Each structure stands twice: as C-alpha cells, then as structure tokens.
Amino acid sequence: MLERAQGMLLETTGHTVERIGAQVGFASSTAFRDRFKRVTGVSPHTYRRTFR
C-alpha cells in the first residue's frame, strides 16, 4: 500500500496527498499521513519534495 504511494504516486504525479491516500486505501488523509510518516520517517510532502 505505502510502496505504491511512494514509488508510483508521490514521485510521479501531482495528485494531492488526500487523493493518493484514498487511492491506496486509507479512509482519511490524516491516517495516510500518520502511517506514511511512521513507516518512512518523513511526511508525504517531504518525501515528494525529495524524490520527485
């Protein structure tokens, strides 16, 4: 789930974090952000800025 968000969506699209969270199965963008940061150590925004 998070691998798809990282490799396919955050790095290659301009979709909002809300949309990406929904696309990978999270009920809320807050849940997606929290899980992403817990697993990767950075926020989705920081990840995107670094790897895009």
HELIX and SHEET records of a PDB file:
HELIX    1   1 LEU A    2  ARG A    4  1                                   3    
HELIX    2   2 ALA A    5  LEU A   10  3                                   6    
HELIX    3   3 VAL A   17  GLN A   23  1                                   7    
HELIX    4   4 SER A   29  THR A   40  1                                  12    
HELIX    5   5 PRO A   44  PHE A   51  1                                   8    
END                                                                             
